[in-house]
Amino acid sequence: MTFYYAKPDQTYKEHLASVYDAWKDIVQCKRLLIKRMSEKYSFSMERFMKGSLMTVVLHDIGKNIEPFQKMMDALRNETKFDRRKNYRHELISFNLAFSAWVELNKENKYSICPLEALAVAGHHRPIDFDLSSFQREKISDLPIVYEDGIKEALDFAGQIFSKEGWQFPQLVQELSKANALRELKKLLDFLPGLLKKEDYDRVRTLFVLLKGILLYADWYGSSNTRVRYKVNTQKDQILDVLNKRCQEKNIKFMGLTLFQQKLSEQEGHVIAVAPTGSGKTEGSILWALKNSSDMGGSKIIYLLPTMATANSIWSRLCAFFGEENVGLTHSSANLIFESEIDHETSERDEKRNLLFDQSFIRPVTVGTVDQLLTSGFNMGKWVLKEINAANSVIILDEIHAYDGWTLGLIISMIKHFAQLGTRFLLMSATMPESIISLFQKILPTSTVIKDTELLDKKRSKYFTKDKFIEEDIAEIKEAIEKGHRILVVVNTVEKCQILAMEFKDYNAVCYHSRFIAKDRKTIEESFEKARIVIATQIVEVSLDIDFDWLFTECAPPDALAQRAGRVNRRRDPSRDSRIFIYKADTKAEKIYNPINAPKILEKSFAEFKQAHSDLNEKDLLTIVESVYRDYPVEEREGFSEALTQYEQSQKNRLAILDNVSPRDELEQTRMTKYETVNVIPYCFFTEVYESTPKERKWYEVKIPYWYAKKHSRLHDGVLFCHLTYDRKLGAFLKPEDNFCSL
C-alpha cells in the first residue's frame, strides 16, 4: 500500500484528519462572529460552512504529486532534495477547489467571486496580480500527478463531508492535471470585473473568514495540538495576583479603586482617562475579561506605542494568564526568510509559534499598534490578524502618544473593526478633550470613565530651570549623595549614554531603546535597587517604578506628566518629591514635532515656568489642554490623508489580494523622518546564528535605518549589523569599535 505524506511526520490522511478536527474547534470558537457577519452581509451560514470545510478538505490535495512526495521522502530519510524541482502544491489544489466552488454555487450562490479557490491558492504564499510567488512554476513543466493519491484524497474529503451531514461535490479528477497557473492568471484578469458587481466590504469579510479559518486549522492541524482560543481567568484570580504583588512590595492591598471597579463593570466601548499609578492596566484587564465573556469568549489584544513598553506589559499579563496564553508580537519575523517548504523545516514548531504570536492567535496578545495597523494595507498574515481582531476586545494604551498619520490610521482601524463587533478600550493618563471628542464621534456608544478620585492629589513640587540638564551635573550628584533616588530623563539616546558615563561612579542604570531585549529585561529588573536611573522617553509608560526626584529635559506636557508619574508613585504627602524641568536642545525639536508645531516644546516650558510649584493632577491636565488648544487634532500632519489611505491601498489590491512589496511610500504605520530597523549586533553572531527564532528575538536592537543600510548584512535571512555594543550602555553607532562589553 502506498502512503502519501503531507508533512514529514504526517501522512496525508493523518494531516487532513488533524486539520478537520482543528476546523471543528475553530468554527465553534468563531461561530458568533460568523453569525454576526452572516446577518450583516446576508449570506447563508450553512453555505459558508460548506465552503469553509471545502477549503480544508482540498487545500493540500495538490501534495499528491511527484515532486512534493520526493521532497517528503528526502526529509524523512534526511537526504538532500533540489528545491528547484519542487512545484507549489497549492496550484494543483486550486483547480479542484475552483471546480468545487462552481458546484457549491449551483446549490447556493453567495458570491460571484471564487473566494474559496483563492483562499486555497494563497494559503502558503501571497497572491498578487503578478503571481510573484510562483516564478519557478512559470517556467516549470507541469508535475506528474499521482492519480491514486488524488482519488484517495477525494474519497476522504467525501467522508469528512458526510460526517457533517453534507454531500461532497462530484469533481473531475483530471482537473488536477490542468495548468493551474494559467487558470489562476485568468481569474485574476477577470477579478476587477467581478468585484465591480460585488460589495467590497462584503467580499473582503467573507474572504477573511474563509482564509482565516483555513490557515488557523492548517497551523493547528500541523502542530497536532488542540485549539486554545480564549482564557478562562476569573476576576477573583486577577485580584489574587494583585494581592500577592502588593505583598511582595510591602503594600497593603485595599481592593479595587472606584475607577478600576467602574472599568470592571462596564460593557462596550470605553474611553478611560486616569493619572499614572491609578491602576489603569489592571482595570483594563478586568474590563477585557468582562467584555470577552459577554462576547462568548473573545480574544484579548493589548496594544501600545512602543515595543519596549509592550515587553513590560507582556510580563505583567503573563502573571495574570500564564506565559503559554500570552503572545508577544515582535519584528523578528521580518528578519526571517520563510523556507521554500514553509513549515516543513526542522524549525517549523518555532516558526509556527512565531506566526501564532504575530497573528493574534494566542488567547491574549501584547504588541505595538503597528502590528494591527499593517492589516489595513493587506501586509503579511493580514487575514489572520483581521479574523482574530474582529472577534476581540482591544485595549489601546497611551492613545495620546501618536503622530497625526498614525492617529489617522488608528481612527480608520477602529471604525473598521467596531462595525464588525470588536470592542475597544482607549486609555491615557493625559487625553485632551479634543481627542476624547474625536473618539466619541467614531464610537458614539462609548462611555467616558475618568479617575476623579486622584484629580486633587499631588505627587511632587515642580521647578523649571532655565538651563540645559548637562549644565546641572553637580546638583544631580548632590541629590544622590543626600540619599534621594533619582530619575533622569533626556530626549536622545546619545545624551542618555553620555550622562550614564558621567555618573558611572554612582552605578547609574542606563535605559533606552537601543538595548537588545535580553539586556533591557535585566535592566528593568535592576530599577528597584538603583540609586539613579538615566533614561529616554521609553521610561514614560507601562513601568511600575518609583523615584524621589526627577530631572528631565522639557518635552510636550503629556510626556512630562507621564515622566512625573514615575516619581512618588503612591502619592505619599510626607515624601520630599521634586520635578526639575530643563530646557530642551535643538535635537529634541526634531523628535517632538508630531503635530507640525515647532514651538510646542517652547510653549510647554513656558506653561510649567509660569505655573505654581504645587501642581496636582488636575493642574497637569489643565496645562495639557492649554498647550494643545491651538493644535486641533484634525490639523495634525498627515491626519486627513491617513483617514483614506486604507481605502486606497485595498482598492489597489481589489480588497483581497496580498501586498507583497509596498510600492506606495504611504503604506507605513509611522510617518517619520527618522526611520528605524531591528538588527542583531555582530558581536552576538555566535550566540544567535544557530538559535531558534524565539531565542533570536532577545538579541534584536532598534537602530536608524540609514546606519543599518550602511553597516548591516544578511546571513541566512538574519540581519546582523556592525556597531559598538555595551551591556550597560547599549548600542553606539560606531562600527570602528566593534566590540561587545560583557
N, C-alpha and C positions, 0 to 999 in steps of 0.2 A: 504493500500500500504506500502510495506517495504522499508525503506530508509537505504542505506548503506553509511557509513561515511569513508572519507579518512583522515580527521582531526576532532578534536572535534567540530570545528565551521564550517566545510565544508562537505557537502555530497560528495559522490564520483563524481557525475556528476558536481557539482559546482567546485570541485577542478580541475578536468580534463579540464573543460572549461577555468578556470583561467590559468592553465599551458599552454594550447593551445594558448591562447591569448599572453602569455609571449613568447612562442616559436616563434610566428609570428614576434614579435618585435625583438627578438634575432637574428633570421636568417637574418632579414633585416639589422641589425647592422653589422653582421658578413659576409654579402654576398660577399664583396670584398675579404675578407680573404679566404672564401670557394672557390671563383673563382680562386684566385692565386694558391691555393693548388690543385684544380682540373686540372689546366693546368700543374702544376709542376709534379703531380703524375698520370696524365692521368686517371681520373675517371669521370663518368657522374654526372653533377650537379643534374639532376633530380633524378637519383638513390640514390645519397647521401641524398637529401631532403626527399625522401620517407623513407629511413632507419632512418633518424633523427626523423621524425614525428612518425614512428612506435615505437621508444623508448619512446616517450612521451605518446602515447595512451595506451601503455601496461605496463609502469613502475610500476603503482600502482594497476594493476588488481588483484594482489595477496592479496590485502586487503579485498577482498570479501571472507574471511574465518572466522570461528567461533572465534578463539582466538583474532584476531585483532578487530573484531566488539565488542566483550565483553570488550576489553580494552577501546575502544572509549566510550561505554556506561558508564563505570566506570568514565572516565574523565569528561564526560558531566554531570554526576549525582554526581560528587565529592565523589565517593566511592572508596574503595580500590580494586586493581587488583593485583593478584600474577603474576609478570612479568616472573616468571619461566615457566608459562604456555603459554607464547606468542610463536609465530613462525614467523621467518623472512619472511615477505610477499614477498620480492623481489625474493625469491627462487621460489615461485609459479609463479610469473611474468616471471621468466627466461624461464620456459618450453614453455610458449606461445610465448615469444619473439624469442626463438630459431626456433620454427616452422615457425613463420612469416618470419624470415631471410631466411629460406630454400625456401619459396615461392617467396620472392623478388629476390633471386639469380637465380631462374629459368628464370626470366624476364631479369635480367641484373646482371651478376656476376662480382662484382668489387673487391672481396676479398674472399679467401677460408677460412678465419677465421671469425667466427660468432661474429664480433665486437659489433653489436647492442645488442646481447643477453648478452655479457659480461658487456656492459655498464649498462644494466638494472640490472643484478645480483649485481653489485657493486655500485649502485647509493646511498646507505646509508653506507655500510660497506666496508672496504678494502678487496680485493681479493688477496690471496696469494696461494702458492702451497698447504699449509696445511689446507686451509679454516679455519684458526684460528678464524675468526669472527663468525663462526657458530657452536661452540662447543655444545651449547644446542640442536641444531637441529640434531646433530649426534646421540643423544640418545633419541630424542623425537619421539613420534608417528606422523604419517602424520596428519595434521589438517583436520577437517571437512570443505569441500568447499561448499559454498552457490551457487548452480548451477544457480539459477535465477539471482544472483548478477553477476556471470561471463557472463551469456548470455546478460544481460543488458549492461554490460561494453563493450562487443564485438560489440553489436549493436551501441553503442555510438561511439566507435572507427571508425566503418564504416561510420557514419555520418560525423565525422570530416574529414576523408579522402576524402569524397565526396565534401566537401567544397573546397578542394584544387584541385578538378577535377581528383582525383585518385580513384582506386578501392582497397578496403582493402582486404588482402588475406583471403581466407576461412580457418578458423582454427578449429581443432577438439577440442571441449570443454572439453573432457575427459582428455586432456593433463594436465589440471590444477590439476589433482589428482595423477599424476605420482610422483615418488620420485626424486624431482629436485636436491637434494643434491648429489645423486648418479650420475645423469646425468651431473651435473656441474663438479664433480670429474673426470668423464670420459673425458670430454672436456679438462680439464687441463692436463690430462695424454697425450692426443693427440696433445696438443698445440705446444710442441717443434718441432714435425714432420711437422706440418702445416706451422710453421713460417720459416722452412728451405726453403720452396718454395716461400716465400714472401720477399719483400724488407722491412727490419726492420724499416727504416725511414718512409716509406710509411704507414705501418701498424700503427706505433705509431702516426703519424699525423692524419690519419683517426679516430683512437680511441679517440684522444684528442678532435677532432671536435665533434664527436658523443656524447661522455660522457659529455664533457664540456657544450654543448648546452642543454643537458638533465638536468644537475644539475642547470644550470642558470635558465631554465624555471621553474623547480620544486621549487626552492627557491623563485623566484618572484611570482609564482602562489600561493605558500603557504602564502605569505605575502599580497596578494590581492593588490599589488601596480604595477604601470606601470614601465617599464624598463627605467631607467635613465642611458644612456650609455656614453654620452660624454658631455663636457662643451661647451657652446656657447659663451664664453667670447671672446671679440674682443680686438685687440691691443690697441685701444683708451681707453678701460676700464682699462687696465693694467697701462697705462700712468696716468690716473686719480688717481689711487690708489697711485702710486709713488709720484705724485704731493702732495697729501694730507699728505703722510708720511713725505715728506720734510718740509711741512708747520708746522707739529707737532714738528719737531726738529729745527725749525727756520733756515732752509737751503733753499736757492733759487734753485728751480728745473730748470735745464738748458736743459732738454730734454735728449734724449738718447746719450750716448757716441758713438764714432765711432765703438768701439768694440761691444757694445750692438746692434747697428744698423746692423752691419755685421751679427751677430748671428740671428737677427730677419728676415733677408732676405735669409738665407742660406737653401737650400734644401738638404736633405740627411744626411749622417753621418758627424759628426763634431768632431774634437779634438781641444779643446779650452784651451789655457793657458793664465792666466791673474792674476796679483797680487791680494792679498786680498784687498777688498774695491773698486774693479773695477766694481762691479755690475754684477758679473757672474750669480748669482741666477736669477735676473730679466731678464738678457739676455737669459738665458736658457729657461725661461718660454715663452718668445717671440718666440724662435726657436721652442719650443714644439707646440705652437698654430699654427704656420705656417705649420709645417710638419704634424700635426694631421689633419688639414684641407685638405692638399694635399692627405692624405690617405683616405679621405672620412669620417673623423670623428673617429679617433682612441683614445684610452685611453692615459693618461699621467702618467708615473711612474717615481718617483724621488727617487733614492737610494743613501744612504750614508754609511760611515763606522760604525757609532755607533748609538744606539737608542737615546742617549742624543742629538746628532746633528739633528736626524730626528724629534724629538719633536719640536725643534726650527723652522725648515723649514716648518713643518706642520702648525704652527701658521701663518707663512708668506703667505703660499699658501691659507689658509682659507680666508685671506684678499682679495686675488685675485678672488677666485672661489666660496666662500661661504662654511661654515663648512659642510653643508649637502652633498657637492660634493667631499669632500677630505677625503679619508680614511687614517688611520694611523695604519700600521701593528705593532703589538707588540707581546710579548710572553705570554700574559695572557691565550691564548688558550691552551698553554702547561700545565697550572695549572688546567684545567677543564676537568673532565671526561665527555664525551658525554653521555647523558642519554640513557637508553635502548631503548627508543622510539624516539630518535633523537629530532625532533623539536616539539614533541607533549607535551612538558612540559610548565609550566606557564612562563618560561623564554625564550620561543622559539624565540620571537622577538629580545631579547638581544643577544641570541646566533647567530641568523641569521645576525644581524648587525656585530658581531664579525667575523663571517665567511666571510661576504662581504669584510671587511677590510683585512683579511688575504689572500684573493684570488684575489685581484686586481679588484674587481667588481665595486668599485666606479669609477666615471669618472676620478678622479685623486687619486693617491695613493702615500704616502710617507712612506718610511721604510728603513730598512737596506738591504744591498745587499744579506745578508744571506737568506732573505725571498724568493728571486727568485732562488738562487743557490740550495736550497733544492729540487726544482722541478726536477733537473737533477738526483737526487737519487730516484725519484718516491715516495717522502715522502709527507705525509699529503694530502691536496687537490691539488696535483700537476697538475692534469688535468686542473683545472680551472685557475691556475697560468699560465700554458702553453698557453691555448687558449686566455687568455687576453694579455699576454706578446707578443704573436705572432701578435697581432693587436694593437701595442702600439708604442709610442715614449718613449724611456727610457733615462733618464738623470742619469749618474753615476758620482756623485760629489766626489771630493778629491780622484781621481782614483789612486793616488800615494801611498795611505796610507795602502796598504795591504801587508801581508807577501807573500812568494813565493807560498805556497799552495793555498791560496785564490785567488791570481792573476792568477794562472794556471786554476782554476775553472772558473774565470771570462772570461778568453780567450775562453774556451770551450763554455761557455754560450753565449757569443757574436757571435761566429761562428754559433751556432745552430739557434739562433733567427734571425740573419741577413739574413740567407738563406730562412727564412720564410717570410721576408718582414719587420721585425722590424727595426726602425731607432734609432741610438744611438748618444748621445752627451756625450763625455768623457771629464771631466773638472778637472783642477787642477791649483793651484797657482804656483806650482813648479813641472814641469814634465820634468825629464831628457830626453835628445834626444833619449837615448836607448829605453825608454818606448814609446815615440812618434813613433819611427820606428817600434816597435813591433805591436802597434795598427794599423799602416798603412798597415802592412802585412795582418792582418786579416780583415781589412776594406779598401781594395785598392781604393775604390771610395771616401773615406773620404777627407774632407777639413780641413786643419790645420789653425786655426784662433788664432792669438796672439794679446794681447793688447800692441802694441808697443808704444802707447802714453805715458804709465807710466814707461817705462823701465829706463828712465834717471831721474825719480823723486826720491827724498829722503824723508824718513819719520823721521829718528832718527839718533843719533850718537850711535855707538856700542863700548862697552868696555868689555873686558874679565877680570875676577877676579880669580886669582889662589888660590881659597879657596872654602869651601862649603858654601852654601847660609845661613845655620843656624849660621854661624860664623859672619854674617854681619847684624844681627838684628838691631843694633844701627843705621847703615847708612839708613836702610829702614825706621825706625821710624823718623829719621831726615828729610827724603824726604817728609814724610806725614806732618810733622809739618811745613814744608815750603810751604804747600798748594798744592803739586802735587798729582794728582790722580794716585794711584799705583796699578799695577797688578803684582802679584807674581805667577809664575807657577813652580810647582815641579812635580816630576815624579811618586810619590806614594801617595795613599790616606792617609796613616798613617802620612806622613810628612805634608801633607796639613792640616790635623786635628790638629797636634801639633803646627804648625805655627799659625793657626787660634786662638788657645787658647792663644798663646804668644801675639797676637795683639788684644785680646778681648777689651782692654781699648780704642781701636780705632774703635770699632764696625766693625771689619773685617768681610767681607762676605766670607764664606767658600763654595767652589763649586767643586764637584767631582762626580764620577759615583755612589757613594754609598748613594744617597738620594732616597727617594721614589719620583715618578714622580710629585706627588702633591706639594711637598715641592720644588723640583727643579724648577718648573714653577714660584713659588713665589720668589725664589732666583734670577732667571734670570731677573724678573721684578724689582728687587732692585738694579741692577748693575748701573743704571743711576745716582743714588744719592750716591753711595758708595764711601768712601774715599780710601778704599783699598779692593781689592778682591784677595783672595788666592785660587788658583785653580790647578787642574791637567791638563793633556793634552786634556781633553774634551773641554777646552775653545778654542782650536785651530781653530775649523771650524764652519762655519754657524752661528756665533753670531755677530750681528751688534753692537759691543761695542767699546768704545774709551777711552783710558787712556793716561796719560802723560809719565810715566816711567814704564819700565818693568824690574823686577828682576827675572831671570829664571835659573833653572838648565840646564846644557847642554843636548841637545837632538840631533838627526840626523838633518842635515842642513835644510831639507824641513820642519820639525816640528818647528825649530826655526824661520824660515821665516813666518810660519803661526802664531806663537805666537807674533812675531814682528808686524804682521798685525793688532793686537788689540791695537796698540799704534799709536797716531797721524793719525787716520784713514783717515782724509781728506787731509793729507799731507800739513799742514799749515807750510810754511817755517819759519815763525816768532816764532813758538812754541818751547819751550825748551823740546825736546823729546829725551829720552835716553833708551838704552837697555843694561842691565848688565847681562853677561853670566857667570855662576859659574860652577865649576867642578861638574860632576855627581858622585853620590856614587855607591857602588857596586850593590845595588838593581836595579839601573837603567839599568845595563848591562843585567839583566835577562829580562827586559821589551823590550829593544831596541836591539833585535838580529834577525831582520826579514829576514836577508839575509845571515845568518851564518857568520857574520863578527864581532867578539867580540871587534874589535878595532874601530868600527865605531864612538863611542862617543869620543874616544881619538882623532881620525882624525878630527872630526867635530870641537872640541875645538881648535885644533891646527890651523885649517884653519881660524877661526874667530880671533884667537890670533894674527896671522901674517897679517891680513887684516887691512886696514886703517879704521878709525872710521867713515868716511863719506861714508857709503855704500848706493848705490842706488839699485833699483830693479834688474837691470842688473847684478850688482855685486853679489847679493844674488843668482841669477841663476848660475853664474859662480862658486860660492862656492859649490852649489848643484852638479853641473857637476863634479867638482874636487873630491869631497868626494866619489861619486858613480862610478867614472870612472873605478875603479879596481874591481867593483862588478857587472858584467853583469847580466841582468835580468834573462837570461836563467840558470844562476848558482844559483839562489836563492833556498834555501832549500825547497824541495817539489814541485818545479815548474813543472819539467818534468813529475813527477808521476801524478800530478793533471790533466795534459792535457788528460790523458787516463782514468781517474777514472770514469767519467760518462759512457763511453762506457762499462766498466767492470760492473758497477752497473746495468745498463739497460740490459746487456746481462744476468746477473744472474736472472733477472725478466722478461725475454722474451719481453722486451721493454714496455709491457703494464700492467704487474701485479704490485701490490702495495708493498711498502716497509713498512711492519707492524712494525718490530723492527729491526733496523740496526744491522747486525751481524759483519760487517766489520768496524774496527776502523777508516778506511779511509773515511767512509761515514759521514763526517762532514765538515762544511764550514770553520772552523778555526782550523788550526793545532797548538795548543798552549799547553804549559805545565802548563798553569795557567787557567784551565777550570772554568767557572763561571756559575751560575744558578740564575734565578729570584725567589725570595721568598717574602713573606709578613711578616714583623716583628710581633711577637705575641702581642705586645702592641696595635696593631690595630685590634685585633681579633673581638672585639665587633662591631666596625665600619664596618668591611669587611664581616663577616661571612654570613650575610643575604643580602649582597649587590648584585647588578647585575654584570655580567662580565665587562660591560662597566665602571662601577664605580670602580670595583676591580683593574683595571689596574693602577690606580693612586696611589696605595699603594705598588706597587712592588719595590723591590730594588735588585740590582745585587751584589752577593757575591761569594767568592770562593766556588767551588764545594765541596772541602774537608770539609769545615766548615758546609755547608748546610747538607751534608750527616750525619754529627755527631750530629747536633743540630736541625734538622727540622722534622716535622711530617705532614702527610696529614690529612686534615679534609674535608671530602666530596669532594675530588679531588682538594682542595686548599692547597698549600704548605706553611705552617707557620714555622717561624724559631725563636728560642731563640737567641736574640742578643740585645746589648745595642743600643738604637736609640735616637738621639738628633735632634730636628728640625733644629738647626743651624749648627750642626757639622756632621750630617749624622749617618750612622751605624758604630758601633765599634764591632769588633769580640770578644765580652766579654759577654758570656751568664750569668756569675755570677752576673752581674749588670743589670739584666733585668728590665729596666725602659724606660719610653718614656717621654722625656722632652718636654713639650709644651711651 
